[in-house]
Amino acid sequence: MTLNKLFRQQLTVGAGHIMPGAGNALAARFIAAAGHKMMLVSGAAVANNYLGVPDLGLVSVTELAEHVAAIRESVDIPILADGDTGFGNAINARRMIRLLERAGANAIMLEDQTYPKRCGHFDGKDVVSTQEMVSKIKAAVDARHDPDLMILARTDSRAIEGFEASLDRARAYQEAGADFLFIEAPLTKEELLAIPKAVPGIHLCNMVIGGKTPLLPREELAAAGYSVICYANAALQASMLAMQNAMQHLAAHGSITGFESQLMMFAERQAALNADHYKELEKRYT
């Protein structure tokens, strides 16, 4: 069975799969090693890790494809790739789908913000018309080589047009051919739990630590009908805090002494990177 088919089979109403996000292959390795069944290549995490900038649409489509390809090499679980706005119009979205599919994505997310986009939990967002997004979805569906590659349609319209309008957009995107749906940044528990019932189908929700959406437990979200519960940047936020603490300790004390318990030791680090596999390859080819 291909990973595309596997991913389709996994996404059932109310499945409540936890989907962590990664911005590089190192984070992806830890996600897979922890036993997660699927993961997101987060556009925000790529921007933060790769460029050291906020999620403001500064990563190019080719840079994104390179990250997807590197992550695909490092893990064997299904990958949802964050394709942002498609990097332009419907023709650009079509090219983005082909690039990310070749890079190894098993599903691709397309959103209705204007280009360049910004983080879904930032203020100052704007969205394109429903019809323009419908055209992008149709282009994305036409562009995929494998019909089992899934297209996720995301709407950021809650912040601009209101909750009911975001539901209407989700219905339109589903009708246009999107395989599953994501309404970004609902503001209340009631809104979050109402979405899967208001628009029947496969839904993803995003738990942003410190963001606009209330954080709810997996069981409650699954019972509401969510198939995927995404923690797009939990790994990133954990690593950022750990790096900050370690570097501040080193600056303050001139040594890492006393902080060792907060660090992964050398042997553990090599095990996490599958170093023994490469030692075996060296023996085989030397």
Secondary structure, DSSP 8 states (H G I E B T S, - for coil): --HHHHHHHH--TT--EEEEEESSHHHHHHHHHTT-S-EEE-HHHHIIIIIS--SSS-S-HHHHHHHHHHHHHH--S-EEEE-TT-SSSHHHHHHHHHHHHHHT-SEEEEE-B-SS---TTSSS--B--HHHHHHHHHHHHHH-SSTTSEEEEEE-THHHH-HHHHHHHHHHHHHTT-SEEEE----SHHHHHHHHHHS-S-BEEE--TTSSS----HHHHHHHT-SEEEETTHHHHHHHHHHHHHHHHHHHHSS-TT-GGGS--HHHHHHHTTHHHHHHHHHHH-
